[in-house]
Amino acid sequence: MLTKNDNGRREGRIFTGFLWRFAERCGAQGVSFVVSIILARLLAPEVYGTVALVTVFTSILQVFVDSGMGSSLIQKKDADDIDFSTVFYFNVAVCCVLYMGMYFAAPFIAGFYGDSQLTAVVRVLSLTLIISGVKNVQQAYVSRNMLFKRFFFATLGGTAGAAAIGIVMAYMGFGVWALVVQQLFNATVDTLILWITVRWRPRKLFSLQRLKGLFSYGWKLLLSSLLDTGYSNISQLIIGKRYSSADLAYYNRGRQFPNFIVSNINSSIDSVLFPVMSDAQDNPEDVKQMTRRAIKTSVYIMAPLMMGLAFTADTVVRLVLTDKWMECVPFLRIFCVTFLFWPIHTANLNAIKAMGRSDMFLKLEVIKKIMGMLLLLSTMWFGVMAMAYSMLVSSVLSQIINSWPNRKLLRYSYISQLKDIMPSILIAVFMGICVLCVSLLPLSAFFTLFIQVVLGAGIYIGMSAALKIDSFLYLWSLLRRFIVSPSSKC
């Protein structure tokens, strides 16, 4: 068991890593978010729908870029240069094969959707696969060694440059190519900066035996990620084929706002939690405490953001995107509730991966995706809104499925998890109702939103302090320790 000092050092390490990762995600997503708003004013919804269709395919193939091997390098306790170099060469080879597949498949994809310009778009945007293959092992090295400051500079450099290029090209009338070049430039610069700032380089080493060992753990995660990515994007393929590009644009735009918030927090926690849990994999009690703390703290942070956005959706969309995007408001609200519980998924699944149970991880994904596909296919005939609700139902059921193994592995059941997060959710709902009342006042959209944000923050923080919510006290103590103690910043 760890001593109190060991726990303190570990918490400081986790908190510092989280702050760097969170700063990186917020900076990058913040720039991207602002740029997307500007581009939304310059470009028609149909343009976004076209890029969304291509992104579905590249997102699915992006799973093969990792092949679960990055996670294998993080989870393996004694991974060395032979392991890292072997995975690097394997990933680059896989990415080249995937790109050639997309290059020759491009005309067929364009024909299927009846849009000839998709051929060139697919071929150019798919270059991000090769770029990601070059970057993947560097990312695993950074995560394994908790060097999250490197992500900060790499991601922000690529995002800032891509932002300028995207806006200029959109203003000059390049349409869909403004979005394509933006993504390609972002991936390229991100990779270059990461290679400059991270010292690791592939050596002339390759071991088929090591590759087999890593792949025995990683292939299950690969298949799991493939199922998850395919399922997450299948709704867009259906909407793009059965409905209009505008419908797909409203669906994606409604998803973008809550996803912007959740992905920053969730990916930051995910990046830091997995390597730390893997390091403690021989002690289930320590893994349990980390899982519990991650769920309580992340939901405490997520709940007011999601509920606040759901209750202020009309004002936010009208102010930020203008009235032409108001049809995305119902989707925005649905996804706010859907994403609210993502930390439960993330923490439970990270615990299972860290304990070396990639086989169980895969079984859970198969069960969830069969259930989700049945819900999706049964609602696709009733409109895009019905499909969005099916995603919400699937997310709720998936929470229970993801937490089920940890009932035995960690002795931490789903009921116990709900008890831990319920105070935060109840306060967030109460806060949301209060800020909704502000919208009844005869004020401009800007002042309405300003008052709602200030009032919501005051209510949530004030009630947390008054009721002595555990996660509030924990975050406050960590923040004080981080500010006061210089050693915690190292």
C-alpha positions in Angstrom: 0.0 0.0 0.0 1.1 3.5 -0.6 2.0 5.8 2.3 0.4 9.2 2.8 3.4 10.9 1.2 3.3 8.6 -1.7 -0.4 9.4 -2.2 0.4 13.1 -2.0 3.1 12.9 -4.6 0.9 10.8 -6.9 -2.0 13.2 -6.6 0.4 16.1 -7.3 1.7 14.3 -10.4 -1.8 13.5 -11.6 -3.0 17.1 -11.0 0.0 18.6 -12.7 -0.3 16.3 -15.7 -4.0 17.0 -15.9 -3.5 20.8 -15.8 -1.0 20.6 -18.7 -3.2 18.3 -20.7 -6.3 20.3 -19.9 -4.6 23.6 -20.9 -3.5 22.0 -24.1 -7.0 20.7 -24.9 -8.7 24.0 -23.9 -6.2 26.1 -25.9 -6.5 23.9 -29.0 -10.3 23.4 -28.8 -10.8 27.0 -27.8 -9.0 28.3 -31.0 -10.8 25.6 -33.1 -14.1 26.6 -31.5 -13.7 30.3 -32.3 -12.6 29.5 -35.8 -15.5 27.1 -36.4 -17.9 29.9 -35.4 -16.2 32.3 -37.9 -16.3 29.6 -40.6 -19.9 28.8 -39.8 -20.7 32.4 -40.6 -18.7 32.3 -43.9 -19.6 28.8 -45.1 -23.0 27.2 -45.8 -24.2 24.2 -43.6 -23.9 22.0 -46.7 -20.1 22.5 -46.8 -19.8 21.2 -43.2 -22.0 18.2 -44.1 -19.6 17.3 -47.0 -16.5 17.3 -44.8 -18.4 15.5 -42.1 -19.1 12.6 -44.5 -15.3 12.3 -45.3 -14.3 12.6 -41.7 -16.5 9.6 -40.8 -14.3 7.4 -43.0 -11.0 8.9 -41.8 -12.1 8.6 -38.2 -12.8 4.9 -38.6 -9.4 4.3 -40.3 -7.7 6.4 -37.6 -8.4 3.6 -35.2 -6.0 1.4 -37.2 -3.3 4.0 -36.9 -3.0 3.1 -33.3 -4.0 -0.6 -33.6 -4.1 -0.6 -29.8 -0.3 -0.6 -29.9 0.0 2.8 -28.3 -2.0 1.6 -25.3 0.1 -1.5 -25.2 3.3 0.5 -24.9 1.7 2.5 -22.0 0.4 -0.5 -20.2 3.5 -2.7 -20.5 5.7 -2.0 -17.4 9.1 -2.8 -19.0 8.6 -1.3 -22.5 11.9 -0.3 -24.0 13.4 1.0 -27.3 12.9 -2.2 -29.1 9.1 -2.1 -28.3 8.8 1.5 -29.3 10.8 1.2 -32.5 8.9 -1.9 -33.5 5.6 -0.3 -33.0 6.7 2.8 -34.9 7.7 0.9 -38.1 4.6 -1.2 -37.9 2.3 1.8 -37.6 3.9 3.7 -40.5 3.5 0.6 -42.7 -0.2 0.2 -41.7 -0.9 3.9 -42.4 0.5 3.7 -45.9 -1.6 0.7 -46.7 -4.7 2.5 -45.3 -4.1 5.6 -47.4 -3.7 3.6 -50.6 -7.0 2.0 -49.8 -8.8 5.3 -49.3 -7.1 6.7 -52.5 -8.6 4.0 -54.7 -11.9 3.9 -52.8 -12.5 7.6 -53.2 -14.4 7.5 -56.5 -16.7 4.8 -55.1 -17.5 6.9 -52.0 -18.2 9.9 -54.2 -20.5 7.8 -56.4 -22.4 6.3 -53.4 -23.2 9.8 -52.1 -23.7 11.3 -55.6 -21.1 14.1 -55.1 -18.2 14.1 -57.6 -16.1 16.5 -55.6 -15.8 14.0 -52.8 -13.2 12.1 -54.7 -10.5 14.8 -54.4 -11.6 15.7 -50.9 -11.2 12.0 -49.7 -7.8 11.6 -51.3 -6.4 14.8 -49.8 -8.0 14.6 -46.3 -6.9 10.9 -46.0 -3.2 12.1 -45.9 -3.8 12.8 -42.2 -3.7 9.0 -41.7 0.0 8.8 -42.7 0.8 11.9 -40.6 -0.9 10.4 -37.6 1.1 7.2 -38.0 4.3 9.1 -37.8 3.1 10.8 -34.6 1.5 7.9 -32.8 4.4 6.4 -30.9 5.7 9.9 -29.9 2.3 10.4 -28.3 2.6 7.1 -26.4 6.0 8.0 -25.2 4.8 11.4 -23.9 1.8 9.8 -22.1 3.9 7.0 -20.6 6.4 9.4 -19.2 3.7 12.0 -18.2 5.4 14.7 -20.3 2.1 16.4 -21.1 3.7 19.8 -21.5 5.0 18.6 -24.9 1.4 18.1 -26.1 0.6 21.7 -25.1 3.1 23.3 -27.5 2.6 20.8 -30.3 -1.2 21.0 -30.4 -1.4 24.8 -30.0 1.2 25.4 -32.7 -0.8 23.3 -35.3 -4.2 24.7 -34.2 -3.2 28.3 -34.4 -1.6 28.0 -37.9 -4.5 26.0 -39.2 -7.0 28.6 -37.8 -5.4 31.4 -39.8 -5.3 29.3 -43.0 -8.9 28.1 -42.7 -10.3 31.6 -42.2 -8.3 33.1 -45.0 -9.3 30.4 -47.5 -13.0 30.5 -46.5 -13.0 34.3 -46.9 -11.4 33.9 -50.3 -14.2 31.5 -51.4 -12.4 28.2 -51.3 -15.5 26.6 -49.7 -15.0 23.0 -48.6 -11.2 23.2 -49.3 -10.8 25.7 -46.5 -11.9 23.0 -44.0 -9.8 20.3 -45.7 -6.5 22.3 -45.8 -7.2 23.4 -42.2 -7.3 19.8 -40.9 -4.3 18.7 -43.0 -2.1 21.7 -41.9 -3.1 21.2 -38.2 -2.0 17.5 -38.3 1.3 18.3 -40.0 2.5 21.1 -37.8 1.3 19.2 -34.6 3.5 16.3 -35.7 6.5 18.4 -36.6 6.5 20.2 -33.2 6.1 17.0 -31.3 9.1 15.5 -33.1 11.2 18.6 -32.3 10.3 18.7 -28.6 10.3 15.0 -27.8 13.8 13.4 -27.6 12.7 9.9 -28.5 13.6 8.7 -32.0 13.0 5.3 -33.7 16.2 3.1 -33.8 17.1 0.5 -36.3 15.4 -2.2 -34.2 12.5 -4.5 -35.0 11.3 -7.6 -33.1 8.5 -9.7 -34.5 8.3 -11.5 -31.1 7.8 -8.1 -29.3 5.2 -7.1 -31.9 3.2 -10.3 -31.3 3.4 -9.7 -27.5 2.2 -6.1 -27.7 -0.4 -7.0 -30.3 -1.9 -9.8 -28.1 -3.0 -7.1 -25.7 -3.6 -4.3 -28.3 -5.7 -6.1 -30.9 -8.6 -6.3 -28.5 -8.4 -2.6 -27.9 -8.1 -2.1 -31.6 -11.3 -4.0 -32.3 -13.0 -2.3 -29.4 -12.0 1.2 -30.7 -13.1 0.2 -34.2 -16.5 -0.8 -32.9 -16.8 2.4 -30.9 -15.7 4.7 -33.7 -17.8 2.9 -36.3 -20.8 3.1 -34.1 -20.2 6.7 -33.2 -20.0 7.7 -36.9 -22.6 5.3 -38.4 -25.4 7.7 -37.5 -23.7 10.4 -39.6 -23.5 8.0 -42.6 -27.1 7.2 -42.2 -28.2 10.8 -42.0 -25.9 11.8 -44.9 -27.5 9.0 -47.1 -31.1 9.1 -45.9 -31.5 12.7 -45.1 -29.9 16.0 -46.3 -26.4 17.5 -45.8 -28.1 20.3 -43.9 -29.7 17.8 -41.5 -26.3 16.3 -40.9 -24.8 19.7 -40.3 -27.4 20.6 -37.7 -26.9 17.2 -36.0 -23.1 17.7 -35.9 -23.3 21.3 -34.9 -25.6 20.4 -32.0 -23.1 17.7 -31.0 -20.1 20.1 -31.3 -20.9 22.4 -28.4 -21.2 19.8 -25.6 -18.4 17.7 -27.2 -16.1 20.7 -27.1 -16.5 20.9 -23.4 -16.5 17.2 -22.7 -13.6 16.2 -24.9 -11.3 18.7 -23.2 -12.0 17.4 -19.7 -12.5 13.8 -20.6 -9.5 13.4 -22.8 -7.3 15.2 -20.2 -8.4 12.8 -17.5 -8.2 9.8 -19.9 -4.6 10.6 -20.9 -3.4 11.0 -17.3 -5.4 8.3 -15.6 -4.4 5.3 -17.8 -0.6 5.5 -17.3 -1.0 6.1 -13.6 -3.5 3.3 -13.2 -1.2 1.0 -15.2 1.6 1.8 -12.9 -0.6 0.7 -9.9 -2.1 -2.4 -11.7 -0.8 -4.8 -9.0 -2.8 -3.1 -6.3 -6.6 -3.2 -7.0 -7.4 -1.1 -4.0 -5.3 1.8 -5.3 -6.9 1.5 -8.7 -10.3 1.5 -7.1 -9.6 4.7 -5.2 -8.3 6.4 -8.4 -11.4 5.3 -10.3 -13.7 6.6 -7.6 -11.9 9.9 -7.4 -11.9 10.3 -11.2 -15.6 9.7 -11.4 -16.6 12.0 -8.6 -14.3 14.8 -9.6 -14.9 14.8 -13.3 -18.7 14.6 -13.0 -18.5 17.4 -10.5 -16.8 19.5 -13.1 -18.9 18.3 -16.0 -22.3 18.5 -14.5 -22.7 22.4 -14.3 -21.2 22.8 -17.7 -23.5 20.4 -19.4 -26.6 21.5 -17.5 -25.8 25.1 -17.9 -25.4 24.7 -21.7 -28.6 22.7 -22.0 -30.6 25.3 -20.2 -29.1 28.2 -22.1 -29.0 26.5 -25.5 -31.3 29.0 -27.3 -29.4 32.0 -26.2 -26.0 30.5 -26.9 -26.9 29.4 -30.5 -28.6 32.7 -31.4 -25.7 34.7 -30.0 -22.8 32.7 -31.3 -24.0 31.1 -34.6 -26.9 33.3 -35.6 -30.5 32.3 -36.2 -29.7 30.2 -39.3 -28.4 27.4 -36.9 -31.4 27.4 -34.5 -32.4 24.0 -35.7 -29.4 22.5 -33.9 -30.7 23.5 -30.5 -32.7 20.3 -29.8 -29.7 18.2 -30.7 -27.5 20.3 -28.5 -29.7 19.6 -25.5 -29.8 15.9 -26.1 -26.1 15.6 -26.4 -25.6 17.6 -23.2 -27.3 14.9 -21.2 -25.6 12.2 -23.2 -22.1 13.5 -22.6 -22.7 14.4 -19.0 -22.0 10.8 -17.9 -18.9 10.2 -20.1 -16.5 10.3 -17.1 -18.2 7.1 -15.8 -17.4 5.4 -19.0 -13.8 6.7 -19.1 -12.9 5.9 -15.5 -14.4 2.4 -15.5 -12.8 1.4 -18.9 -9.4 2.8 -17.9 -9.5 0.7 -14.8 -10.3 -2.4 -16.8 -7.5 -1.7 -19.4 -4.9 -0.9 -16.6 -5.6 -4.2 -14.9 -4.6 -5.9 -18.2 -8.1 -7.1 -19.1 -8.3 -6.0 -22.7 -10.3 -9.2 -23.3 -13.1 -8.0 -21.0 -12.8 -4.6 -22.6 -13.6 -6.1 -26.0 -16.6 -8.1 -24.6 -18.1 -5.0 -23.2 -17.8 -3.1 -26.5 -19.4 -6.0 -28.5 -22.4 -6.0 -26.1 -22.8 -2.2 -26.1 -22.5 -1.9 -29.8 -25.0 -4.6 -30.6 -27.4 -2.9 -28.3 -26.7 0.5 -29.7 -27.1 -0.6 -33.3 -30.4 -2.2 -32.6 -31.6 1.1 -31.1 -30.2 3.2 -34.0 -31.6 1.0 -36.8 -35.0 0.9 -35.1 -35.2 4.7 -34.9 -33.6 5.8 -38.3 -37.0 5.5 -40.0 -38.5 8.2 -37.7 -36.1 11.1 -38.3 -32.8 12.5 -37.2 -34.2 13.5 -33.8 -35.3 10.0 -33.0 -31.8 8.8 -33.9 -30.3 11.4 -31.4 -32.6 10.1 -28.6 -31.4 6.5 -29.4 -27.8 7.7 -28.7 -28.9 9.0 -25.4 -30.6 5.8 -24.3 -27.6 3.8 -25.5 -25.3 6.0 -23.5 -27.3 5.4 -20.3 -27.4 1.7 -20.7 -23.6 1.6 -21.6 -22.8 3.2 -18.2 -24.2 0.1 -16.5 -22.4 -2.3 -18.8 -19.1 -0.5 -18.4 -19.2 -0.5 -14.6 -20.4 -4.1 -14.3 -16.9 -5.8 -14.3 -15.6 -3.4 -11.6 -18.2 -4.7 -9.3 -15.8 -7.7 -8.9 -12.5 -6.4 -10.1 -12.5 -3.3 -7.8 -15.6 -3.9 -5.6 -17.0 -0.7 -6.9 -20.6 -1.1 -8.2 -22.7 1.1 -10.4 -25.0 1.9 -7.5 -22.0 3.1 -5.5 -20.9 5.2 -8.4 -24.3 6.8 -8.7 -24.3 7.6 -5.0 -21.0 9.3 -5.4 -22.1 11.6 -8.3 -25.7 12.3 -7.4 -25.1 15.4 -5.2 -23.2 17.1 -8.1 -25.9 16.3 -10.6 -28.8 17.5 -8.3 -27.0 20.8 -7.7 -26.3 21.3 -11.4 -30.0 20.6 -12.3 -31.2 23.2 -9.7 -28.6 25.7 -11.1 -29.9 25.0 -14.6 -33.5 25.8 -13.6 -32.4 29.0 -12.0 -30.5 30.2 -15.1 -33.4 29.3 -17.3 -35.6 31.8 -15.5 -33.2 34.6 -16.5 -34.2 34.0 -20.2 -37.7 35.3 -19.4 -36.3 38.8 -18.7 -36.5 41.3 -21.6 -32.7 41.6 -22.2 -30.5 41.2 -25.2 -28.9 37.8 -25.9 -25.5 39.0 -24.7 -26.6 40.3 -21.3 -28.9 37.3 -20.8 -26.1 34.9 -21.3 -23.7 37.0 -19.2 -26.1 37.0 -16.2 -26.8 33.3 -16.7 -23.1 32.4 -16.5 -22.4 34.5 -13.5 -25.5 33.4 -11.6 -25.0 29.7 -12.5 -21.4 29.7 -11.3 -22.3 31.5 -8.1 -25.1 29.0 -7.3 -23.1 25.9 -8.1 -19.9 27.0 -6.2 -21.9 28.5 -3.3 -24.1 25.4 -2.8 -21.0 23.1 -3.1 -19.2 25.0 -0.3 -22.3 25.3 1.9 -23.1 21.5 1.5 -19.4 20.6 1.8 -19.5 18.5 -1.4 -16.5 16.2 -1.3 -15.3 16.9 -4.8 -15.4 20.6 -4.2 -13.3 20.3 -1.1 -10.9 17.9 -2.9 -10.3 20.3 -5.8 -9.9 23.3 -3.5 -7.3 21.5 -1.4 -5.4 20.4 -4.6 -5.5 23.9 -6.1 -4.2 25.4 -2.8 -1.4 22.8 -2.6 -0.5 23.4 -6.3 -0.3 27.2 -5.8 1.5 27.2 -2.4 4.0 24.3 -3.0 6.6 25.0 -5.7 7.6 21.4 -5.7 4.2 20.3 -6.9 4.8 22.2 -10.2 7.9 20.3 -11.1 
